[in-house]
Amino acid sequence: MKENVVKNKSFGFAVRIVRLYQYLCEQKKEFVLSKQLLRSGTSVGAMVREAEHAETKNDFKHKLAIAQKEINETIYWLELLKETDYLTLEQFESINADAIEIIKLITAIIKSTKNNIING
């Protein structure tokens, strides 16, 4: 069975987001921004999982488009946490690199799916 890279990476990313949320709440006593980060960061993998069992190609593309929006929102919250000194540059760069990799994967899959819908 072929490995689903975006599924695995988005799940691993969700685990990192949960751990970051725990750190922000326990160590930094930050509860508002971190909750937003938790919601968007964990929903990426959930939408990828939903796309895995989509009913149609358009449904698949739609669910991945939502995942793309969620990872983009997550990047926003990470940038905001960095700029407000809740995350160090090193912490930010580590998790942001994962987010950028995931958004690139999702975008490539969406483009490929659009081409298959148009040409197929």
BELUR-V481226 format. One record per pair of residues at least 12 apart in sequence whose C-alpha atoms are under 8 Angstrom apart, sorted by sequence separation. I is the first residue (numbers start at 1). J is the second residue. D is the distance in Angstrom with one decimal. If there is no record, write none. Layout:
BEGIN
i:j:d
I:J:D
I:J:D
END
This chain:
BEGIN
i:j:d
51:63:5.3
21:34:5.6
50:63:6.8
51:64:6.3
79:92:7.5
21:35:7.2
78:92:6.7
48:63:7.0
21:37:7.5
47:63:5.8
48:64:6.1
21:38:6.3
47:64:6.5
78:96:7.1
47:66:6.9
48:67:6.5
17:37:7.4
18:38:6.3
47:67:5.4
17:38:6.1
75:96:6.6
44:66:7.9
45:67:7.4
44:67:4.6
17:41:6.0
18:42:7.6
43:67:7.1
44:68:7.4
75:99:6.7
17:42:6.9
74:99:7.8
75:100:8.0
44:70:5.7
14:41:5.9
15:42:7.8
43:70:6.7
44:71:6.0
13:41:7.5
14:42:4.6
71:99:6.6
13:42:7.7
14:43:7.9
41:70:6.8
14:44:7.7
40:70:5.2
41:71:6.4
11:42:7.9
14:45:6.7
40:71:6.8
71:102:7.6
72:103:7.2
13:45:8.0
71:103:6.3
40:73:6.5
41:74:5.4
10:44:6.4
11:45:5.3
40:74:5.5
10:45:4.6
68:103:6.0
37:74:5.8
7:45:6.5
10:48:7.6
68:106:6.3
67:106:7.6
68:107:7.0
37:77:5.8
7:48:6.1
36:77:7.3
37:78:7.3
65:106:8.0
6:48:7.5
7:49:6.8
64:106:6.6
34:77:8.0
33:77:6.9
65:110:7.2
64:110:6.8
33:81:7.4
61:110:5.9
61:113:6.7
61:114:7.6
57:113:7.4
28:86:6.9
58:117:8.0
57:117:7.2
24:86:7.4
16:95:7.7
13:95:8.0
13:98:7.0
13:99:7.5
10:102:6.8
9:102:7.0
6:102:6.7
6:105:6.6
6:106:7.2
END
